[in-house]
Amino acid sequence: MAEAITTTEAAAHFLNSLEPEKAQEERIQVDHFVEKIGPEREVGSLTGADIDAYVAAEHERVGSSSHLEPLRGFLAYCSRMAFTHQNLVPNLGLSGGARGDAAVEELGGKAYYVTIEGLAALERELEELKGRRPEIAEQLRAAMADKDFRENAPLDAARDAQAHLEARIRAIEDQLRHAVIIDPDQKGGRANVGSTVRVMNLKMNREQTFHLVSPNEVDPSNGKISVESPVGKAVINHAVGDEVTVNAPSGELQLRVLEVIG
């Protein structure tokens, strides 16, 4: 189900996911699209006919549609984030755009599957980390006041802290750029990120229930396991009745999927 946010909010979300230089390049066309389509309109209400009409109007205004390329990324992003009910990229009529609902292909195979809650947690962590930059910068300035760099432990510590901070910021920004929200309505009853899965361990005749999440959301104490864990990899994209083999460190396990929720 598409998330109820406006085109303005969706555009801001998209532009914030880009590198600053890229966002500056994309902003003009994205903002123009939002203005014409309706700044307060729910992006989830957009249809292929709306995009067709916009493209036709732009073609008449400019004489071509080549300037609409920035909208490819925006509309694909809206599809991946489940802001829209379908991938509207093909309606732009751009070269390479007629690929049905496969908006994930826009990522070139680097999709990062995450739940809505996980996405919000990543965004909060990114904001907190960026807020620490002035603190680390001040620590560097204070440490560099000591001109003897040969045995300056505070300087080394500050540099290490800055390196780890910036590495984590880059990692989160990359995850957000490639984030894909799994829409429960499109799973077809198969397990994926966000699903609660009940299985039967066929060897031990024992049931187990867990919630599949992205790697950054793992919380074993609350039954949240990663889709990249041995069990996660085994059950993902499987439905009720399927039997799967788990390649666990302790040896192979045979599981039968009993229930998939979400």
N, C-alpha and C positions, 0 to 999 in steps of 0.2 A: 504494500500500500504506500502510495506516495506521501511524503511528509508535507504537512501543511505549512509552507513558508512562502513568502512573497518572492517575486522575481528579483526584487532589489536585494533581499537577504541572500538568495541563492547566488546572485552575482558577486556579492561581497565575500561569501564563503569560497567561491571559485577563485577569485582574484587573490585572496589571502593564501591560497594553497600553492600559488606560483612563486617563482623567484621574482624579486622586485623588478628586474629589467623586463622579464617576460610579462609580468602583470601590467606594466606601463604600456607595453606594445598592444596587449589584448583589450585594455580598458575602453578605448574609444568605441570599438564596435560592440562590445558587450553592453556598455552603458546606453548606446543608441538603440540596441535591441530592446533593452528593458524599458526605455522611455516610450518606444512605439507600441510595445506589446501590453504595457500597463505596469507601472512601478509597484502598485499595490495588489496586482493580480496574483493569485496563488499559482505558483509554478506548476503544481500538480494538475492544474486544469488545462494546461497547454495540450493541444492536439496536433497531429500532422497537418491538418487543414490550416491551423494558425501559422505554422512555419511556412507552408506553401504560399500563403497570402503575403507574409512578410518578405519572402524571397522575391515574389513577383513585383511587389512595390519597390523593393531595392533595385531590382533589375531595371525597372522603368525609370527610377531616379538617377541611377549611376550609369546604366547601360550595360552592366555585367553583374555577376555575382561573385567574382573572384575575391572581392574585399571581405566576404563573409567568412573566410577561413577561420578567424578567431572563434566564431560561434561553434565550430566543430568541437573544440575542446570543452566549451561551456556546456553544450547540450549533452555531450558524452558524460561529463562530470555529474550533471543532474540525474542522468540515468543510473550511474554507478552508486550515487548517494541515495537512490530511491526517492529523489525529489519529484521525479516524473514517473508516470505509469509505464512509459515505454521509451526506447531509444529513439529520439527524434532527429538524430544526425542524418539519416538517409534523406529526409525531406529537404535538406539544404541543397541537394542536387550537386554536391561537390564531388570531384574525382575521388574515388575510393570510399565514398560515404554510404553506398547502398549495401549495407551488411546486416540488415535486419536488426535484431535486438542485441547484437554482440558489441555493446559499447565498451566492454572490457578490452576488446582488441585494440582500442585506442591507446592502451597502456603498453603495447608491445611485449606482452607476456610478463609484466612486472606487477600484476595485481596484488594488493595487500588486503585480504578479506578481514573485515572487522564488524562488530556490532555497533549499533547507534551509541550504546553506553561506552564502548571501548573508544570510539571516535572522540566522544566528548572528553574522556579521560586523557587522551593524547593531546587534545587541544589545551586542556588545563595545564598539563605538564609542560607543554611548550611555552605557554605564557609565563609560568613560574620560572622556568630556566632562563628565558630572555630577561626576566626581571632581576636575575642574579648577575647579569653582565656588569653593571656599574660597581657592584661589590667586589667582584674579581679584579676589575680594572684598578680599583683603589688599592687592593692588596698588592698588585704588581707595582704600582707607583711607589707605595711605601717601601716595598722590598728593594726596589731599584735605587732608592735613596742611599743605600749602602753601596758604595763604589767597589767594594771587594766582592766581585762576583764569583771568586774561586770557591769559597765556602759559604755561600749564602743560601742556607736551608729554606728560609721563608720565600726567597725568590723561586727556588726550584719547586716548592710546594704550590706557589701561586700559578706558576706556569703549567704544572701538571693539572691543577684544578681547572684552569682555563681550557686546556686541551680536551679534558674529559667533558666539560660543559659544552664546548662547541661541537664535539663529536656526537653527543647525544642530541643536540639541537638539529644537526644535519640529518641524523637518523630518523628523528620524528618527522621532520619536514618531508623527507623522502617517502615515509609511510603515508603521510597525509596526501601527498601528490598522487599516490597510487592506490589510495583507499577505495574499496568497493564494499558498499553495504549490501548484505544479502537480504532480499525481500522475501519474507516467509511465503507470500502468495506465489512466488516463482520457483519454490524448491520442489514442488511436486511430491511432497511427502518424503523427500530424501534428506538425510542428515547433512547439515552444513553449519557454518558459523551461526551461533545464536540458537541452535537446536538443543532441546533436552532429549537425551537418548537413553532408553532403557534396554539393557542387553542381558542375555543369559550366558554365563560361562558354562559351556557344554561339558567340560571336563570335571568341574567342581559342582555343577548343577546349582549355581548360585547367581542371583540377579544382581545387577549393578546399574545405577542411574547416574548420569553425569551431564554436564552442560558444556557444549563445545564453544570455545571462545578463541580469539586471536592470541598469539603468544604473549602480548603485553597485558592480557586480562587474566592470566592464569591465577587461580586461587583454589588449590586442592582442598583446603579446609571447608570450602563452600561448594565443592563438587564441580568446580570449573577447570576443565582440562583443555590443553591446546590442540587445535586441529593439526598441529605438526608433531604431536606426541605419537608414539606407536599406536595407541588405541584410536586417537583422532584420525590418523592417516588410514587406518583400517576401515573405519565405519563411514567416513565422509562419502557422500553421494550414494549411500546405501539406504534401502527402504525396509519396512517391516517384513520379516520373513527371510531376509538375506542372511547368509552365514559368511563370516569373514575370518581371516587368519591374522592374528596380531603377532608381529615379530618383536616380542618383548625381550629385554636383556636376560630374563630368567628362562626364556624359551618360548616356543610358539604357543599361542592360546587360540582356542576356537570359540567365537562368539556368535550368537544369533540375535539379530535386532528384533526386539519385541515391540517397541513403541518409539515413535519420533514425534515430538511436539515442537512446533515452530520451525 
